[in-house]
Amino acid sequence: MKTIGMKIKDLRRSKGFSQSDVAKKLGVTSQAVSKWETDSSLPEMTMLPDIASLFGVQIDDLFEYSTEKHYESIAKKIEYGKVLSNAEFENEESFLLGETEADSTNHDAISLLADLYRYQAENLKKKAVRCAKKALELRPNEKGDINNICFGSDGKLFDWDAANHHELIEDLYKILRAEPKNIRIYFYLLDNLIDDGRLREAREVLKESVQKNPNTLNDFYVVFIEEYENGFEATKEAYRKLVEKYPEDWSVLFSVANTFSHHEEYEEAIRYWQMTFDCMPKPRYTDPYASMALCCIRMGDKKRAADYYKKQIELLRTDWNTKYSAEIDRLQDKIEQLQA
């Protein structure tokens, strides 16, 4: 297990600093830094914040974790929405890459590394949006800045060549063919085929899903494909019959609620969202409350929207044991804006 002195030495070298560089920045002697790194002495506790800041890490990162605790620490940073500095990201990436190099079959490390990359990418997209908004204030109507705002916010792409999901669909097919146990792939495949308007292909995939992936959602996708072909008004009653057939199947109810929300049938959607929540197993997802709040905002009912956001916060605390997080802070801000 590495000592704090060894951690300081590793961090110093990763930054390309000499011992004298560190000493000057911290206001100590080079001999003091040398003693830390050889474990002859320890830095004062009051210096730890400055040492962590110098290397762009958290104070906790100066101390050695067990491997299990390190995994848990990374997962919690992602779960709580902590914005990672470049140095923090690189440190966590380096640790996980080391884990995967030591054991190429380490699923936990590879999966957590994917989570880390996706999380950092999302945060970088948010930074891009903030910068683009400021740039647009300085020079209005710049296409590049508007593109960065829209693309960074996952906005709708009209250009067919860029908006279609061809590459993702090909990847999903390959994953499914390589390992037929990945039956969850069927619904992801259907979502993307339908969104691309590849309805004939979607019907063939659905037939295969019925055989190899028995699930009540197959019934939903029958109606969903029909809707894309004939329109929502022509299939609205078919969706309602699904609700009657599966009044306690949260996944079907969730899908129907989504569909009614997409078509501005907000009050009916709220009814289905509530049914979804009522039959969800614990820990329950926050999507129903978030969706009901947004439906209320669209209808101009700020009070109800704020109430649903409050319920979402309470759910995070009771079902997910999340007392403090960036998500709770974001919801509190939304409530304050709605009540202003």
DACORTA-V579379 format. One record per residue. N is the residue number from 0. D_FIRST is the distance of its C-alpha to the first C-alpha in Angstrom with 1 decimal. Layout:
BEGIN
N;D_FIRST  N;D_FIRST
END
This chain:
BEGIN
0;0.0  1;3.8  2;6.6  3;9.8  4;11.5  5;9.5  6;10.2  7;13.7  8;14.2  9;13.4  10;15.6  11;18.2  12;18.6  13;18.8  14;21.7  15;23.3  16;23.4  17;23.8  18;22.5  19;26.2  20;26.3  21;23.4  22;25.1  23;28.5  24;27.3  25;25.6  26;28.4  27;26.4  28;26.7  29;24.9  30;24.1  31;22.2  32;20.1  33;19.5  34;18.5  35;15.9  36;14.4  37;14.5  38;13.1  39;16.7  40;17.3  41;16.2  42;18.4  43;20.8  44;20.2  45;23.4  46;22.1  47;19.3  48;21.9  49;23.3  50;20.0  51;19.2  52;22.8  53;22.8  54;20.2  55;21.7  56;18.8  57;18.5  58;17.1  59;14.8  60;13.3  61;12.2  62;9.6  63;6.5  64;8.0  65;7.9  66;10.0  67;13.0  68;12.8  69;12.4  70;15.5  71;17.2  72;16.7  73;18.3  74;21.1  75;21.9  76;22.3  77;24.7  78;26.4  79;27.0  80;28.3  81;26.1  82;27.2  83;24.4  84;24.8  85;24.7  86;21.4  87;19.8  88;21.4  89;20.2  90;16.6  91;16.8  92;19.0  93;16.7  94;13.9  95;16.6  96;18.3  97;15.3  98;15.2  99;19.0  100;19.0  101;16.7  102;19.2  103;22.5  104;23.5  105;20.7  106;23.3  107;21.0  108;19.2  109;22.6  110;24.5  111;22.1  112;22.3  113;26.0  114;25.9  115;24.0  116;26.6  117;29.5  118;28.4  119;27.9  120;31.2  121;33.0  122;31.8  123;33.0  124;36.3  125;36.7  126;36.3  127;38.8  128;41.3  129;41.0  130;41.6  131;44.5  132;46.1  133;46.1  134;47.4  135;50.2  136;51.3  137;51.7  138;53.6  139;55.0  140;55.6  141;53.2  142;52.6  143;49.1  144;47.9  145;49.5  146;47.9  147;44.4  148;45.1  149;46.4  150;43.9  151;40.9  152;42.3  153;42.8  154;46.5  155;49.2  156;50.0  157;53.6  158;53.5  159;53.6  160;51.9  161;48.8  162;48.9  163;49.2  164;46.3  165;47.4  166;44.0  167;42.1  168;44.9  169;44.6  170;40.9  171;41.4  172;44.1  173;41.9  174;39.1  175;41.6  176;43.4  177;40.2  178;39.0  179;41.8  180;39.4  181;38.6  182;41.7  183;40.5  184;41.1  185;44.9  186;45.0  187;43.0  188;45.3  189;48.3  190;47.3  191;47.1  192;50.2  193;52.2  194;51.0  195;52.1  196;55.5  197;55.0  198;56.7  199;58.3  200;54.9  201;53.4  202;56.0  203;55.2  204;51.5  205;52.5  206;54.6  207;51.7  208;49.4  209;52.1  210;52.0  211;48.3  212;46.7  213;48.9  214;48.2  215;50.5  216;49.4  217;51.5  218;54.5  219;53.2  220;52.9  221;56.5  222;57.7  223;55.2  224;56.6  225;60.1  226;59.4  227;58.4  228;61.6  229;64.0  230;62.6  231;61.2  232;64.6  233;65.6  234;62.5  235;62.0  236;63.7  237;61.7  238;58.5  239;60.2  240;61.0  241;57.4  242;56.6  243;59.4  244;58.1  245;54.5  246;54.6  247;51.3  248;49.3  249;46.9  250;46.1  251;49.8  252;50.6  253;47.7  254;49.1  255;52.7  256;51.6  257;49.9  258;53.2  259;55.4  260;53.1  261;53.5  262;57.2  263;57.5  264;58.6  265;56.4  266;58.0  267;58.1  268;54.5  269;53.4  270;55.1  271;53.1  272;49.8  273;50.4  274;51.3  275;48.1  276;46.0  277;48.0  278;47.2  279;43.6  280;41.1  281;38.4  282;36.1  283;38.9  284;38.6  285;39.6  286;41.9  287;45.1  288;45.0  289;43.9  290;46.8  291;49.3  292;48.5  293;49.1  294;52.3  295;53.5  296;52.7  297;54.8  298;57.6  299;57.4  300;56.4  301;53.7  302;53.8  303;53.0  304;50.3  305;48.6  306;48.9  307;47.2  308;44.3  309;44.0  310;43.9  311;41.2  312;39.0  313;39.8  314;38.9  315;35.4  316;34.9  317;36.4  318;35.6  319;32.3  320;31.0  321;30.6  322;31.6  323;30.6  324;30.3  325;31.8  326;34.2  327;35.5  328;36.0  329;37.9  330;40.1  331;40.9  332;42.1  333;44.3  334;45.8  335;46.6  336;48.2  337;50.3  338;51.4  339;52.3
END
